[in-house]
Amino acid sequence: MSDDAETSHAALGDRIAGAVLALLALGAWWHAQSFVTGFMQPVGPGVFPQLVSVPLGLLAVYLIARPGLNQRWPDAAALCRQLGVLLLLGTYAAFLEPCGFIPSTLVATVVLMRLFGAHWRQALPYGLLLGLALYALFEFALGIPLPDMPGLKV
């Protein structure tokens, strides 16, 4: 393959990623409008997704307008890992409410670490530690309620 063809192939990959990220940013902004806030709360639950979607959208537009020069397309294993991460994130979002934050986060982080080569010995304790730390951060430090496990009300 010639250098020009490889460069345009890499630019196409960046533009595809930029388009997907732009759609994700628009979807997050739009979906955040449906979050219900309590009476007389100055900051509702939709503010965080909106704050995240703005820089995500700007970076997506930058990727579309000025793609990088990666010079190579990812191999099949890397593409499978990327697809696995996308499926994992969708599954995590689907199971977060019915299963609760801690078990969903534990499974998601362990699977994510395994996708990128961690051993079970590493993935399990760090996944549990991350789930508990994030739960403590959001619930107690930031005061943002997270879904509890079914049957467990604190």
C-alpha positions in Angstrom: 0.0 0.0 0.0 1.3 3.5 -0.8 2.0 6.1 1.8 -0.9 8.3 0.6 -3.3 5.4 0.8 -2.2 4.5 4.4 -2.5 8.1 5.5 -6.0 8.5 4.1 -6.9 5.1 5.7 -5.7 6.4 9.1 -7.5 9.7 8.5 -10.7 7.8 7.7 -10.4 5.9 11.0 -10.0 9.1 13.0 -13.0 10.7 11.2 -15.1 7.6 11.9 -14.1 7.8 15.5 -14.9 11.5 15.6 -18.3 10.9 14.1 -19.2 8.2 16.6 -18.0 10.4 19.5 -20.0 13.4 18.2 -23.1 11.2 18.1 -22.3 10.0 21.6 -21.9 13.6 22.8 -25.2 14.7 21.2 -27.0 11.6 22.7 -25.6 12.3 26.2 -26.7 15.9 26.0 -30.1 15.0 24.7 -30.6 12.2 27.2 -29.5 14.4 30.2 -32.5 16.6 29.5 -34.8 13.8 30.7 -33.2 13.4 34.1 -35.6 14.5 36.8 -34.4 16.8 39.6 -35.8 17.3 43.0 -37.7 20.3 44.1 -35.6 23.5 44.6 -32.3 21.8 43.7 -29.9 24.3 42.0 -27.9 21.6 40.2 -29.7 18.6 38.8 -28.4 15.2 37.8 -28.2 16.2 34.1 -25.5 18.7 34.6 -22.6 16.1 34.8 -23.5 14.4 31.5 -23.9 17.8 29.8 -20.5 19.0 31.2 -18.9 15.8 29.8 -20.6 16.0 26.5 -19.3 19.5 25.6 -15.6 18.7 25.6 -16.4 15.3 24.0 -18.2 17.0 21.2 -15.5 19.6 20.7 -12.8 16.9 20.6 -15.0 14.9 18.1 -15.3 17.9 15.8 -11.5 18.3 16.0 -11.0 14.6 15.1 -13.2 15.1 12.1 -11.7 18.3 10.9 -8.0 17.5 11.6 -7.5 13.7 11.7 -4.1 12.4 13.0 -1.5 10.7 11.0 -1.5 7.3 12.7 -0.1 5.6 9.7 -1.7 2.2 10.5 -5.1 0.7 11.0 -5.5 -1.4 14.2 -5.0 -5.1 13.7 -7.9 -7.6 14.2 -7.1 -8.2 17.9 -7.2 -4.5 18.7 -10.5 -4.1 16.8 -12.0 -7.0 18.7 -10.9 -5.4 22.0 -12.4 -2.1 21.0 -15.7 -3.9 20.1 -15.6 -5.7 23.4 -15.2 -2.4 25.3 -18.2 -1.0 23.5 -20.3 -4.0 24.2 -19.1 -4.0 27.8 -20.1 -0.3 28.3 -23.5 -0.9 26.8 -24.1 -3.9 29.0 -22.8 -2.0 32.0 -25.4 0.8 31.4 -28.2 -1.8 31.0 -27.3 -3.6 34.2 -26.5 -0.6 36.4 -30.0 0.1 37.5 -31.4 -3.4 38.1 -28.2 -4.9 39.7 -26.8 -1.9 41.5 -23.7 0.1 41.2 -21.2 -2.0 43.1 -21.8 -5.4 41.4 -22.2 -3.9 38.0 -19.0 -1.9 38.4 -17.1 -4.9 39.8 -18.0 -7.1 36.8 -17.4 -4.3 34.3 -14.0 -3.3 35.6 -12.9 -7.0 35.9 -13.9 -7.7 32.4 -12.3 -4.5 31.2 -9.0 -5.4 32.9 -9.1 -8.9 31.5 -9.7 -7.5 28.0 -6.4 -5.6 28.3 -4.4 -8.5 29.6 -4.7 -8.4 33.4 -4.7 -11.7 35.3 -7.6 -12.7 37.5 -5.4 -12.2 40.6 -5.0 -8.5 39.6 -8.4 -7.8 38.1 -10.6 -9.1 41.0 -9.2 -7.1 43.9 -8.6 -4.0 41.9 -12.1 -4.2 40.4 -13.6 -4.5 43.9 -11.4 -1.7 45.3 -12.4 0.6 42.4 -16.1 -0.2 42.8 -16.1 0.5 46.5 -14.0 3.6 46.1 -16.2 5.1 43.4 -19.3 4.3 45.4 -17.8 6.0 48.5 -16.8 9.0 46.4 -20.2 9.5 44.7 -22.4 8.6 47.6 -20.6 10.2 50.6 -18.1 12.7 49.2 -20.2 14.1 46.4 -23.7 13.3 47.7 -24.8 11.8 44.4 -27.0 8.8 44.9 -26.2 5.6 43.0 -28.4 2.5 42.4 -28.2 0.1 45.3 -28.1 -3.7 45.0 -31.6 -5.3 44.9 -32.7 -6.1 48.4 -30.1 -3.9 50.0 -31.3 -0.5 51.3 -28.9 1.5 53.5 
